[in-house]
């Protein structure tokens, strides 16, 4: 009977973790979708800088050798505007396809190849772990001041560990999602008959990808509070409705999804450390379980 209870608890915990992963990836996709309104121009400017040309229709009068002066100029300008609109519109569409379709293989890898994701996460920790640790320390101190806790209090220390563990855990998801999103975007451009050499498009996408990573991961590292505010908006208006719809397809029960949303809200507000007399939630237990691993992963950087 005891073993059955443990198995049930373990299954519930894994279900919570999968639901939390879905919410995070959808939030990340939402954030990058917003950044795409800026990234598109960065990428398109890079593409043109590297020599990509607009695909302009041939002028029938020119080909026939007919003199048509100003008429030709007007037609040519009109073709340029039309070509620019189609070119940049195609890029925006492919960006959106990449953003949202990239979530699918990311979640599949998270669920079916956890060792690969853990390895990517470990590598990322060595690269950006100190930045995230400093950001968590700053954010926890601000949180402590807001709620009347001393900087060296247990509440602030627990809050710092919680923020660091949460953010560094999801770096691997952000990196893997970015890779898949880029590949899908480039493939979509080819399907929509973009004639630009793929290496030029790839270079342009790298420029946009760098903008996304700097914007999203930079915000999470240096200003976790702003990242959580974005997560709150993204969760309430986009991720939560989308996740409720997709939960059945992903094998996640509705009560699990609602539990994840409640835990996410507790995390954003740090409320579990304001009421220490309450029993630990599954998310709090997960924080403590992962804490030793994340602390050890930072040790080589000291």
C-alpha positions as CSV (number, residue, x, y, z in Angstrom):
1,X,0.0,0.0,0.0
2,X,2.9,2.3,0.9
3,X,4.6,1.5,-2.4
4,X,1.4,2.3,-4.3
5,X,1.1,5.7,-2.6
6,X,4.7,6.5,-3.5
7,X,4.1,5.6,-7.1
8,X,1.0,7.8,-7.2
9,X,2.9,10.7,-5.6
10,X,5.7,10.2,-8.1
11,X,3.4,10.1,-11.1
12,X,1.6,13.3,-9.8
13,X,5.0,15.0,-9.4
14,X,6.1,14.1,-12.9
15,X,2.7,15.4,-14.2
16,X,3.3,18.7,-12.4
17,X,6.8,19.0,-13.9
18,X,5.5,18.3,-17.4
19,X,2.8,20.9,-17.0
20,X,5.2,23.4,-15.7
21,X,7.5,22.8,-18.6
22,X,4.6,23.4,-21.1
23,X,3.8,26.7,-19.4
24,X,7.4,27.9,-19.5
25,X,7.9,27.0,-23.2
26,X,4.7,28.7,-24.2
27,X,5.7,31.8,-22.2
28,X,9.1,31.8,-23.9
29,X,7.5,31.4,-27.3
30,X,5.1,34.3,-26.4
31,X,8.1,36.5,-25.3
32,X,10.0,35.8,-28.6
33,X,6.8,36.4,-30.6
34,X,6.7,39.9,-29.1
35,X,10.4,40.4,-29.8
36,X,9.9,39.3,-33.4
37,X,8.3,42.7,-34.2
38,X,11.8,44.1,-33.6
39,X,13.8,41.1,-34.6
40,X,12.2,41.0,-38.1
41,X,13.8,44.3,-39.0
42,X,17.1,43.3,-37.5
43,X,17.1,40.1,-39.5
44,X,15.8,41.7,-42.7
45,X,18.4,44.5,-42.5
46,X,21.1,41.8,-42.1
47,X,19.7,39.9,-45.1
48,X,19.8,43.0,-47.3
49,X,23.3,44.0,-46.0
50,X,24.6,40.6,-47.0
51,X,23.4,41.1,-50.6
52,X,19.9,39.6,-50.8
53,X,17.9,41.3,-53.6
54,X,14.2,41.9,-54.0
55,X,12.5,39.6,-56.4
56,X,11.0,42.1,-58.9
57,X,8.9,41.1,-61.8
58,X,10.3,41.9,-65.3
59,X,8.9,44.8,-67.2
60,X,7.1,43.6,-70.4
61,X,7.6,46.9,-72.1
62,X,11.4,46.8,-71.5
63,X,11.6,43.3,-72.8
64,X,9.7,44.4,-75.9
65,X,12.1,47.3,-76.4
66,X,9.3,49.9,-76.2
67,X,10.2,53.4,-74.9
68,X,8.0,54.3,-72.0
69,X,10.0,56.6,-69.7
70,X,8.2,57.8,-66.6
71,X,5.7,54.9,-66.9
72,X,8.6,52.5,-66.4
73,X,9.8,54.4,-63.3
74,X,6.3,54.3,-61.7
75,X,5.9,50.6,-62.5
76,X,9.4,49.8,-61.2
77,X,8.7,51.7,-57.9
78,X,5.4,49.9,-57.5
79,X,7.1,46.5,-58.1
80,X,9.7,47.4,-55.5
81,X,7.1,48.3,-52.9
82,X,5.1,45.1,-53.7
83,X,8.3,43.0,-53.5
84,X,9.3,44.5,-50.2
85,X,5.9,43.9,-48.7
86,X,5.8,40.3,-49.8
87,X,9.4,39.7,-48.7
88,X,9.1,41.0,-45.2
89,X,5.6,39.5,-44.8
90,X,6.9,36.1,-45.7
91,X,9.7,36.5,-43.2
92,X,7.2,37.5,-40.4
93,X,5.0,34.5,-41.2
94,X,7.9,32.1,-41.1
95,X,9.1,33.6,-37.9
96,X,5.8,32.9,-36.3
97,X,5.7,29.4,-37.6
98,X,9.2,28.8,-36.2
99,X,8.3,30.3,-32.8
100,X,5.2,28.2,-32.1
101,X,6.2,25.0,-33.9
102,X,9.6,25.1,-32.1
103,X,7.7,24.4,-28.9
104,X,6.7,20.9,-30.0
105,X,10.2,19.3,-30.4
106,X,11.4,21.2,-27.3
107,X,8.7,19.6,-25.2
108,X,9.2,16.2,-26.7
109,X,12.9,16.4,-25.9
110,X,12.2,17.6,-22.4
111,X,9.9,14.6,-21.9
112,X,11.6,11.8,-23.8
113,X,15.4,12.8,-23.7
114,X,15.9,14.3,-20.2
115,X,19.5,13.3,-20.2
116,X,20.3,15.4,-23.3
117,X,18.4,18.3,-21.8
118,X,20.2,18.0,-18.5
119,X,23.5,17.9,-20.3
120,X,22.6,21.1,-22.2
121,X,21.5,22.7,-19.0
122,X,24.7,21.8,-17.3
123,X,26.8,23.3,-20.1
124,X,24.6,26.5,-19.9
125,X,25.1,26.7,-16.2
126,X,28.9,26.9,-16.6
127,X,28.4,29.8,-19.1
128,X,25.7,31.9,-17.5
129,X,25.3,30.5,-14.0
130,X,27.1,33.4,-12.2
131,X,24.9,36.0,-14.1
132,X,21.7,34.2,-13.0
133,X,23.0,33.8,-9.4
134,X,23.7,37.5,-9.2
135,X,20.3,38.4,-10.6
136,X,18.6,36.0,-8.2
137,X,20.5,37.6,-5.3
138,X,19.5,41.1,-6.3
139,X,15.9,40.2,-6.8
140,X,15.7,38.3,-3.5
141,X,17.1,41.3,-1.7
142,X,14.5,43.6,-3.3
143,X,11.8,41.1,-2.4
144,X,13.0,40.9,1.2
145,X,13.0,44.7,1.5
146,X,9.5,44.9,0.2
147,X,8.3,42.3,2.8
148,X,10.4,43.5,5.7
149,X,13.0,40.7,5.8
150,X,16.7,41.3,6.6
151,X,19.1,40.7,3.7
152,X,20.7,37.7,5.6
153,X,17.4,36.2,6.7
154,X,16.4,32.6,5.9
155,X,13.4,33.9,3.9
156,X,15.6,35.9,1.6
157,X,18.1,33.1,1.2
158,X,15.3,30.6,0.4
159,X,13.9,33.1,-2.1
160,X,17.2,33.5,-3.8
161,X,17.7,29.7,-4.1
162,X,14.1,29.5,-5.5
163,X,14.7,32.2,-8.1
164,X,18.1,30.8,-9.2
165,X,16.9,27.2,-9.4
166,X,13.8,28.1,-11.4
167,X,15.6,30.3,-13.9
168,X,18.7,28.2,-14.5
169,X,16.6,25.1,-14.9
170,X,14.8,26.6,-17.9
171,X,17.9,27.9,-19.7
172,X,18.2,24.6,-21.5
173,X,14.6,24.8,-22.7
174,X,15.2,28.4,-24.0
175,X,18.4,27.3,-25.9
176,X,16.8,24.2,-27.4
177,X,13.7,26.0,-28.4
178,X,15.8,28.7,-30.1
179,X,17.6,26.1,-32.1
180,X,14.4,24.3,-33.3
181,X,12.7,27.6,-34.0
182,X,15.6,28.8,-36.2
183,X,15.6,25.5,-38.2
184,X,11.9,25.5,-38.7
185,X,11.9,29.2,-39.8
186,X,14.6,28.6,-42.4
187,X,12.8,25.5,-43.7
188,X,9.5,27.5,-43.9
189,X,11.3,30.2,-46.0
190,X,12.4,27.6,-48.5
191,X,8.8,26.1,-48.7
192,X,7.5,29.6,-49.4
193,X,10.0,29.9,-52.3
194,X,12.3,32.4,-50.7
195,X,15.2,32.5,-53.3
196,X,17.8,34.0,-50.9
197,X,20.8,31.7,-50.4
198,X,20.1,29.7,-47.2
199,X,23.5,30.8,-45.7
200,X,22.4,34.4,-46.0
201,X,19.0,33.6,-44.3
202,X,20.9,31.7,-41.6
203,X,23.2,34.6,-40.9
204,X,20.2,36.9,-40.7
205,X,18.4,34.5,-38.4
206,X,21.5,34.3,-36.1
207,X,21.4,38.1,-35.8
208,X,17.7,37.9,-34.7
209,X,18.4,34.9,-32.5
210,X,21.1,36.8,-30.7
211,X,18.7,39.6,-30.2
212,X,16.1,37.2,-28.7
213,X,18.6,35.5,-26.4
214,X,20.0,38.8,-25.2
215,X,16.5,40.2,-24.7
216,X,14.9,37.2,-23.0
217,X,17.8,35.6,-21.1
218,X,19.4,39.0,-20.4
219,X,16.1,40.1,-18.7
220,X,15.9,36.9,-16.8
221,X,19.5,37.1,-15.6
222,X,19.7,40.8,-14.7
223,X,16.0,41.7,-13.9
224,X,14.1,38.5,-12.9
225,X,11.3,40.7,-11.5
226,X,10.6,42.1,-15.0
227,X,10.8,38.6,-16.4
228,X,8.2,37.4,-13.9
229,X,6.0,40.4,-14.7
230,X,6.2,39.4,-18.4
231,X,5.5,35.7,-17.4
232,X,2.5,36.9,-15.4
233,X,1.0,38.8,-18.4
234,X,1.9,36.0,-20.9
235,X,0.5,33.3,-18.6
236,X,-2.8,35.1,-17.9
237,X,-3.5,36.2,-21.5
238,X,-1.9,33.6,-23.7
239,X,-0.1,30.7,-22.1
240,X,-2.9,29.7,-19.7
241,X,-5.7,29.7,-22.3
242,X,-3.5,27.9,-24.8
243,X,-2.3,25.4,-22.3
244,X,-5.9,24.6,-21.2
245,X,-6.8,23.8,-24.8
246,X,-3.6,21.8,-25.5
247,X,-3.5,20.0,-22.1
248,X,-5.7,17.1,-23.3
249,X,-3.6,16.6,-26.5
250,X,-0.4,16.6,-24.4
251,X,-1.8,14.1,-21.9
252,X,-1.9,16.6,-19.0
253,X,-5.1,16.6,-16.8
254,X,-6.9,19.8,-16.2
255,X,-6.4,19.7,-12.5
256,X,-2.7,19.3,-13.0
257,X,-2.6,22.4,-15.3
258,X,-4.6,24.5,-12.7
259,X,-2.2,23.3,-10.0
260,X,0.8,24.4,-12.1
261,X,-0.8,27.8,-12.6
262,X,-1.3,28.2,-8.9
263,X,2.3,27.2,-8.2
264,X,3.6,29.6,-10.8
265,X,1.7,32.4,-9.1
266,X,3.2,31.4,-5.8
267,X,6.6,31.5,-7.3
268,X,6.2,34.9,-8.9
269,X,5.0,36.4,-5.7
270,X,7.4,34.5,-3.4
271,X,4.3,33.8,-1.2
272,X,5.6,30.4,0.1
273,X,8.3,32.1,2.0
274,X,5.8,34.6,3.6
275,X,3.9,31.8,5.3
276,X,6.6,29.4,6.4
277,X,4.2,27.6,8.8
278,X,2.3,26.1,5.8
279,X,3.2,22.6,4.6
280,X,5.6,22.4,1.7
281,X,4.0,22.3,-1.7
282,X,5.2,19.9,-4.4
283,X,7.0,22.8,-6.1
284,X,8.7,23.8,-2.9
285,X,9.9,20.2,-2.5
286,X,11.1,20.2,-6.1
287,X,13.1,23.4,-5.3
288,X,14.9,21.7,-2.4
289,X,15.5,18.5,-4.4
290,X,17.2,20.4,-7.2
291,X,19.0,22.8,-4.9
292,X,21.9,20.5,-4.2
293,X,22.5,19.9,-7.9
294,X,22.4,23.6,-8.9
295,X,24.7,24.5,-6.1
296,X,27.2,21.8,-7.1
297,X,27.0,22.9,-10.7
298,X,28.2,26.4,-9.7
299,X,31.2,25.2,-7.7
300,X,33.7,25.0,-10.7
301,X,33.0,28.7,-11.4
302,X,34.2,29.8,-8.0
